[in-house]
Each structure stands twice: as C-alpha cells, then as structure tokens.
C-alpha cells in the first residue's frame, strides 16, 4: 500500500511539474497535449516521425508546438512558413540545437554545433578557405573529373556482374573532400580509408534509426543502458584519432606561406591568433570542424548518387532519355564539365528531382532560439528547439504538381527548359544552409553524368525489384542498397 501510494504521489508530482512547465512558456504556437516525461512522443511514428508531424499540422497549423520528452519544440511546416523563418527572419533563427549525439561525437566543438560569434567566425573562415581551394570553381571541377575516371574504372572492373556500388561511390565522393581538407586522395583499396567510410556509414545509419533519435531525446538515460550506441561512439573515436594524426602531420610539415589545404589554413590562423584570449581558432575546433566536413562531405552525396542509380533502374525510360541528351551534348569520349549543364535541362531536372524525392534530411539539423523571439504573433521562448520540416517543403502540395511521385517535369517548363523552384531546399536555406552546397551540386552532376556516359544500369530481377522507399527514415532518409549491373555502352 505504501509503495502504490508513493508511485501515485510521484505521478501527481510529475503532472504538476509538467503543467507548471507548460504554463511558463507564454503564448506558444498551438499543439497537442503531451504526457509527463514523454511529451508527444507516443503520438509520433518512430519509423517516420516527420510524417506524423505533417499529419498533426493539419489540425494545429503550420507553426505548432510539440514536446519531445521534456524538450519544447516548435515545428515549422510548409514552404511559406519555413521561408519566412529561415530567410525573412534569418537573424532570429540562426541558433543551432546542441544535439546530444553530435555533442558527444565532436566534444561540443566545431562549426556544426557552434552558435553566436564562434559560428560566424568559423563559417566565414570555412567558406572562404574552401572557395580559395576551388569549391564551386574550375579547380575543384578538375579534381572531381579526375576522381570520376577512377570511379568509372572501378565500375568497369565489375565485368557486368551484379555488385553493390555503395563503397565505390563513398570512396569517390569522400576523396574530393579529402583533397580539400587533407590535401590528398586515397586508393580504393586503402584499409584505413575503407574503415573510416564504414564507420561514417554505420554512424549515420544509427542516427537515422529510432534508437539514435531516442539517444538525442533521452541521452542521460540511454548512456546508462547497453546498446549499439556504445559501439558507434567507440568507432567515432577511431575517426577522431585519424584526424588528430593528420593534424599532427600537418603541424610537422607546415610551410605558412604555402598552405596546402584546409588544415594548413586553420593552423596558420591558430598561429596568427595565439595571443588572442577570445579566439575561436584553436585545436579542438580544428579537429571537430574537420570531422564535420569529412562526415558531411562523404555520406550524403554518395547516398544521393546511389539513390539516383536506383531511380534510373526503376524508370529505364528516364535513363534512356538522359543518355540521349548526354550523347548529343557531350558524346561518350569527352569528360563532362559543369558548363555542359546549361545545355542538358532534362539531366539537370532529373538530378534535382532525385534530391527532392529522396528528401535525405527531412528535419534539417534542428535550430534553437538563443533568446525570446516573436514569430507570426506567437512568443517562442529562449531555449526552444526549432524544426524546419524540410520534408514538408520538398513535398508541399502547393509547390509541386505531383509531390509524392518522381517527376522530372517539376523542374522543366512547357518548352523543356530547366526551371527553378524556390521550394527546392535539400541543403536547407538561410544563414545556416549547408556550407558544402556548391561542392555537392558539382559532385552530383559530374559523377552521375560520367557514369551514364559509360554504362547502362539494370539490376537482377528487373525494375520491379527496386524499392525506392528508404531503409531508415527518421533523422535522415537513408536509401536501400541494391545490387546493380553496369553494362558498358
């Protein structure tokens, strides 16, 4: 009797605390009533939570409040709402949530999770440095073209036998960011390199899983339980050790007047500001930012290209039409260049539609209110998580004719010319959009077109065997792996 009374008392106390917590939040946007401790988690599908949010917004509107555990969260739904927040009111929404998984992975340092002046300094420096080394320019184009020849050669080695292209694509895409950050590329047989790519792949699969989301909501509890996350964090330490060794090698061979890559430039800045007490350029920020660039620059683009190949196997008519355009504009011998894109509207439209349809980061990286803000008549308190639901923008029925179908016509006008759409924001938008957007666009075009120049793609069992629904669909939409056959043209 005493035990049941204690449990009842504890339950009542939690309810009172929950009500007091909600009472203090002012004029928040509307949202469903949640449970103590769990908040609205029971109302979300753990496999596709962003779809549950979309359904809830039909009742509560495009700006709504949810509680993920104890975490107060405002969800922004639809193109107009997300644009108004991230672009029109950009200064209010520049904060970045300290995702527990990423905080532990980076020890809380680096560009990805930084805020305020630290974020401004690191972002400005990173964009400038990567552009100086050719990101979005002809210098970087040459690196990607060279890497595409290695990728084509590896596909040719498969000799028309079914194979999983995942690691070959990861090697190629990762080598581009490795050239920028480490100043070198790696052989596709390099054991250490392959181990790093395997770790990055497993890490993102974990983050995209329900368990990964549970870690971000209840880190204090999950840390004390056995599970896959302990293995993942142990593997992340392998990546950190690799980066630390690269930094050490750069320190030993640095010539300040001749920087070779991003690490050299950062080390130069560290030296320039070593007597400044408030500097953001120090060792921990270097290691964490390099980790941000390496991980983000590897998996998302390679997964998108892998998904694109699956799409073309699923829709062979689209593949044939793309190859006709490639043959007419480039032929099968000349190396593709970015200048070709303006003459290839259908190919460009297919690549854009792949990104829209895959919707690889449906939540974006969550934002965070660094102070009390007012938005659409609501008061959103400091320390509130902001989720710009990119899924709702890329599948917005007011912006796309057939949002739930794969349709390259979304990016073509009635004359067959390429047309832009403001709701195309796979890299997010505003001041915290992806720093590697121009690099990713270049990689997707050159790698994808190079492969279609040389091969036609199919799979065992034919198009009906291809499932375009994601294998993991939570924080990220991770496409399924399929065996494919690359037949030389």
Secondary structure, 3 states (H helix, E strand, C coil): CHHHHHHHHHHHHHHHHHHHHHHCCCCCCCCCCCECCCECHHHCCCCCHHHHHHHHHHHHCCEEEEEECCEEEEEECCHHHHHHHHHHCHHHHCCECCCHHHHHHHCCCCCCCCCHHHHHHHHHHHHHHHHHCCCCCHHHHHHHHHHHHHHHHHHHCCCCCCECCHHHHHHHHHHHHHHHHCCCCCCCCCHHHHHHHHHHHHHHHHHHCHHHHHHHHCHHHHCCCCCHHHHHHHHHHHHHHHHHHHHHHHHHHCCCCCCCCHHHHHHHHHHHCCCCCCCCCCHHHHHHHHHHHHHHCCHHHHHHHHHHHHHHHHCHHHHHHHHHHHHHHCCCCCCCCHHHHHHCHHHHHHHHHHHHHHCCCCCCCCEECCCCEEECCEEECCCCEEEECHHHHHCCCCCCCCCCCCCHHHHECCCCCECCCCCCCCCCCHHHCCCCHHHHHHHHHHHHHHHHHHEEEECCCCHHHCCCCCCEECCCEECCCCCEEEEEC
